[in-house]
Amino acid sequence: MQDFATYPSLRGRTVMMTGGASGIGAEIVSGFAAQGARVGFLDLDAEGAQAMSEAHEGVTHEVCDLRDIDALKAGLAALRARIGPADVLVNNAARDDRHDWREVTADYWDDRMNTNLRHMFFAIQSVAPDMAAKGGGSIINMGSNSWWEAGGGFPAYATAKAAVHGLTRTMARDLGRDRIRVNTVVPGWIMTERQKELWATPEALQAQAARQCLPDLIDPVYVARMVLFLASDDAAMCSANNYMVEAGSI
Ligand SMILES: NC(=O)c1ccc[n+]([C@@H]2O[C@H](COP(=O)([O-])OP(=O)(O)OC[C@H]3O[C@@H](n4cnc5c(N)ncnc54)[C@H](O)[C@@H]3O)[C@@H](O)[C@H]2O)c1
């Protein structure tokens, strides 16, 4: 077990999140809870979400499909009523479903944008006024190095993930005057249950090891640790930037 940092500034903070029921998001929820923060998250997976809330002190959730923006807004409002206005927003939820570029329809394209990108903007729009009223906040958008590595097989996902960087940069400018920081955390290949079940063949793992400078597979906890740092006051002068957690994946 690693001995990780404690951030006194996170104690008692209110964290809103998307996609906290599994994978990297679940690790982020656990990380914030361990720091003494209050966490409210939105997720489609009712069972996984319930298990996370039951397992952690100070964690609550609402079940919602983030593709439905009215449901997203209602979910955030319900969480706000329970745990107060947000200090931190982590836009984490996404789905890296594979698709053949020849078979993508306009409806599928739109669905991927709604799954991987659109809700991030509307979550920011929902919480930023509260953060401004509190004198500042931290917003963390989850990117991916897949598009940067020119990874193929999921053009709509990769395009949405590339756009996350643009969203971060432009919102960092608009919200910076209210001392709201906006950053992108950029994971490499992270060994979540979904990745292990669906894509982690021996050949794929070997190819990944060859791409990384560091030889070890990346556990989700390392992405969570970067998120905690960016949410904390230790990162008070960090905004509009990318923070890679990819073991030097070239
Ligand atoms: N795992 C990796 O290797 C990797 C690499 C690069 C980037 N990322 C990014 O990290 C973030 C987390 O990914 P993960 O690997 O932990 O994924 P995951 O599939 O394990 O977890 C995603 C969570 O989001 C929820 N979710 C998905 N679509 C939703 C919707 N429409 N409404 C509500 N909830 C929804 C899921 O139920 C799930 O709990 C994503 O933004 C992903 O793009 C992951």
The ligand as an SDF file (V2000), in Angstrom:
LIG
                    3D

 44 48  0  0  0  0  0  0  0  0999 V2000
   -9.6630    3.6730  -18.4180 N   0  0  0  0  0  0  0  0  0  0  0  0
   -8.8470    4.2370  -19.2990 C   0  0  0  0  0  0  0  0  0  0  0  0
   -7.9140    3.6140  -19.7900 O   0  0  0  0  0  0  0  0  0  0  0  0
   -9.0520    5.6720  -19.7140 C   0  0  0  0  0  0  0  0  0  0  0  0
   -8.1160    6.2280  -20.5800 C   0  0  0  0  0  0  0  0  0  0  0  0
   -8.2590    7.5460  -20.9640 C   0  0  0  0  0  0  0  0  0  0  0  0
   -9.3140    8.2980  -20.4840 C   0  0  0  0  0  0  0  0  0  0  0  0
  -10.2170    7.7370  -19.6370 N   0  0  0  0  0  0  0  0  0  0  0  0
  -11.3220    8.6000  -19.1720 C   0  0  0  0  0  0  0  0  0  0  0  0
  -11.4980    8.4700  -17.7750 O   0  0  0  0  0  0  0  0  0  0  0  0
  -12.8790    8.6620  -17.4530 C   0  0  0  0  0  0  0  0  0  0  0  0
  -13.3870    7.4780  -16.6530 C   0  0  0  0  0  0  0  0  0  0  0  0
  -13.2580    6.3150  -17.4500 O   0  0  0  0  0  0  0  0  0  0  0  0
  -13.2880    4.8500  -16.8480 P   0  0  0  0  0  0  0  0  0  0  0  0
  -12.2910    4.0890  -17.6180 O   0  0  0  0  0  0  0  0  0  0  0  0
  -13.2170    4.8890  -15.3690 O   0  0  0  0  0  0  0  0  0  0  0  0
  -14.7380    4.3770  -17.3500 O   0  0  0  0  0  0  0  0  0  0  0  0
  -15.7760    3.3730  -16.6810 P   0  0  0  0  0  0  0  0  0  0  0  0
  -16.6380    2.8980  -17.8050 O   0  0  0  0  0  0  0  0  0  0  0  0
  -15.0900    2.3750  -15.8540 O   0  0  0  0  0  0  0  0  0  0  0  0
  -16.6340    4.3390  -15.7480 O   0  0  0  0  0  0  0  0  0  0  0  0
  -17.4010    5.3780  -16.3050 C   0  0  0  0  0  0  0  0  0  0  0  0
  -18.5710    5.6840  -15.3850 C   0  0  0  0  0  0  0  0  0  0  0  0
  -19.3940    6.6700  -16.0450 O   0  0  0  0  0  0  0  0  0  0  0  0
  -20.7350    6.2330  -16.0270 C   0  0  0  0  0  0  0  0  0  0  0  0
  -21.4360    6.7050  -17.2250 N   0  0  0  0  0  0  0  0  0  0  0  0
  -21.1050    6.4630  -18.5180 C   0  0  0  0  0  0  0  0  0  0  0  0
  -22.0030    7.0280  -19.3390 N   0  0  0  0  0  0  0  0  0  0  0  0
  -22.9310    7.6410  -18.5450 C   0  0  0  0  0  0  0  0  0  0  0  0
  -24.1190    8.3800  -18.8100 C   0  0  0  0  0  0  0  0  0  0  0  0
  -24.5630    8.5940  -20.0470 N   0  0  0  0  0  0  0  0  0  0  0  0
  -24.8100    8.8620  -17.7480 N   0  0  0  0  0  0  0  0  0  0  0  0
  -24.3910    8.6290  -16.4880 C   0  0  0  0  0  0  0  0  0  0  0  0
  -23.2760    7.9430  -16.1780 N   0  0  0  0  0  0  0  0  0  0  0  0
  -22.5640    7.4430  -17.2070 C   0  0  0  0  0  0  0  0  0  0  0  0
  -20.6630    4.7060  -16.0180 C   0  0  0  0  0  0  0  0  0  0  0  0
  -21.8620    4.1270  -15.5100 O   0  0  0  0  0  0  0  0  0  0  0  0
  -19.4580    4.4640  -15.1350 C   0  0  0  0  0  0  0  0  0  0  0  0
  -19.7940    4.3800  -13.7570 O   0  0  0  0  0  0  0  0  0  0  0  0
  -13.6070    8.8290  -18.8010 C   0  0  0  0  0  0  0  0  0  0  0  0
  -13.7550   10.2150  -19.0570 O   0  0  0  0  0  0  0  0  0  0  0  0
  -12.6660    8.2100  -19.7990 C   0  0  0  0  0  0  0  0  0  0  0  0
  -12.8140    8.7440  -21.0850 O   0  0  0  0  0  0  0  0  0  0  0  0
  -10.1240    6.4350  -19.2410 C   0  0  0  0  0  0  0  0  0  0  0  0
  1  2  1  0
  2  3  2  0
  2  4  1  0
  4  5  1  0
  4 44  2  0
  5  6  2  0
  6  7  1  0
  7  8  2  0
  8  9  1  0
  8 44  1  0
  9 10  1  0
  9 42  1  0
 10 11  1  0
 11 12  1  0
 11 40  1  0
 12 13  1  0
 13 14  1  0
 14 15  2  0
 14 16  1  0
 14 17  1  0
 17 18  1  0
 18 19  2  0
 18 20  1  0
 18 21  1  0
 21 22  1  0
 22 23  1  0
 23 24  1  0
 23 38  1  0
 24 25  1  0
 25 26  1  0
 25 36  1  0
 26 27  1  0
 26 35  1  0
 27 28  2  0
 28 29  1  0
 29 30  1  0
 29 35  2  0
 30 31  1  0
 30 32  2  0
 32 33  1  0
 33 34  2  0
 34 35  1  0
 36 37  1  0
 36 38  1  0
 38 39  1  0
 40 41  1  0
 40 42  1  0
 42 43  1  0
M  CHG  2   8   1  16  -1
M  END
$$$$
